[in-house]
Amino acid sequence: MAKRPAKSPAPEADDPPAPIAAGPNVPELSVSELANALKRTVEDRFGHVRVRGEITNYRGPHSSGHVYFSLKDQNARLDAVIWKMTFLRLRVKPQEGLEVVATGKISTFPGKSSYQIVIETLEPAGAGALMALLDERRKRLAAEGLFDAERKKPLPFLPAVVGVVTSPTGAVIRDILHRLLDRFPRRVLVWPVRVQGETCAAEVAAAIEGFNALPPGGPIPRPDVLIVARGGGSLEDLFGFNEEIVVRAAAASAIPLVSAIGHETDTTLIDFAADLRAPTPTGAAEKCVPVRAELVEQTATLARRLASAERRLLDANRRHLLSLQRVLPAGTQLLLAPAQRADRAGERLRSALHRAIDGKRLALSRVSHVLARHSPQAELARASERLKGLHARLRQGLAARRSLAIREAESAHRRLDHAEQRLRSAFQRIIDEKRARAERLDQLRKTLGYEQVLARGFALVRDEGDALLRRSADVAPGARLTIQFADGKIGARAETGDAPPPPAPASKGRRPKGGSDGGQGSLF
């Protein structure tokens, strides 16, 4: 029997592991192959796990829609990722510092040589964390004014249509219909939704917005009041009614909304945003409609009281009328004095009428006498005489005016002829004076012009640009010059030479011969 090999001594805890000799038979792996092998090993070993930790480094969804953050406890940290479609379905959204229980699978990310958890569901770690999340959300929405009492709308006294947002298969809708039927039958529209689960919040918010979108007087009647109802349940079961999308839809509802979520002790955030909170779904139905039997009885009581009040009022008025009848005198006695006053007024009226007729008759006779003196024929004859006299005066005036105009025209014509003669003579004098002055100026120009100087033997020297040269220093050797004499111009070229002797002093007022300012260089 072969002996078993002796066991080697166990290595110390601080000793490094013995290196493994890489033999020639060990296959070579690329980095990608090794990373993929590790990825498969980790995913096979850790399929689905539940990890509890605190969310850290959360900055909201990435531009791609995915969410990246970390889970940590007091000793370790784990990278986490939530894909876009999973994030949209999550009931509880990640928040910085929130302790959660994440369910998912462990995977690796070869690009960073790290491992991470791909989260599929997320829930707060315990009721305490969930309550803290709800309290933070409640304070934030209250700060926006969604729970203010000024936003609350009163419920209608007797709605024609009641809209109910609840599950169509639960006992809640039967309780509401039964209570409405007992109290006051009304038309009920039910918008079926899920009252728990991942899609609960989105369906409830869409139902509230859908009821508000119905047009008044449309084919589907628009409810006058809404009831959002659900039976009792745990905090997690009722969490859909704590979602922000449901609270905002309830606060924005133009239709008065009654919340009836859970039992009387259950409280959700939609209760704060609703216009009225009912302890139970049955209580919500009771708050929406009155009791028909009570209204009928109250109406009958009011009708009996109104009839009794009418009888009492008629009896009182009848007694008052009898008392007034006994105080008032008889009707014939009341009419005697007014009849006597009417007779006297009739007599005064007849006498006044006769006096008025006599006065009008006298005034008419005076007017007829005046009209006789001013008959139309007499007035026409007098007017004809006046017209004839005016016609004669007009003819005389026109004749005198015509003769005066003729005389004035002849006088104006004579003045115009005289003025024309004076103007012609003055114009001729001015022309003569201007011509004589021009001749004097031309003579002065000829006397003072340089042509007279050239005639005395002087000459003008110009360069190629026709600029006047005054000094010999301005003339460059070899420059082309133009010399102007009294009888014409000639061309010349400048040459270097000795400077000429200084000119002799000239008498005052006489310029030196050969130039205006100094001597010239040799020109030829």
Secondary structure, 3 states (H helix, E strand, C coil): CCCCCCCCCCCCCCCCCCCCCCCCCCCCCCHHHHHHHHHHHHHHHCCCEEEEEEEECCCCCCCCCCEEEEEECCCCEEEEEECHHHHHHCCCCCCCCCEEEEEEEEEEECCCCEEEEEEEEEEECHHHHHHHHHHHHHHHHHHCCCCCHHHCCCCCCCCCEEEEEECCCCHHHHHHHHHHHHHCCCEEEEEECCCCCCCHHHHHHHHHHHHHHCCCCCCCCCCCEEEEEECCCCCCCCHHHHCHHHHHHHHCCCCCEEEEECCCCCCCHHHHHCCEECCCHHHHHHHHCCCHHHHHHHHHHHHHHHHHHHHHHHHHHHHHHHHHHHHCCCHHHHHHHHHHHHHHHHHHHHHHHHHHHHHHHHHHHHHHHHHHHCCHHHHHHHHHHHHHHHHHHHHHHHHHHHHHHHHHHHHHHHHHHHHHHHHHHHHHHHHHHHHHHHHHHHHHHHHHCHHHHHHCCCCEEECCCCCECCCHHHCCCCCEEEEEECCEEEEEECCCCCCCCCCCCCCCCCCCCCCCCCCCCCCC
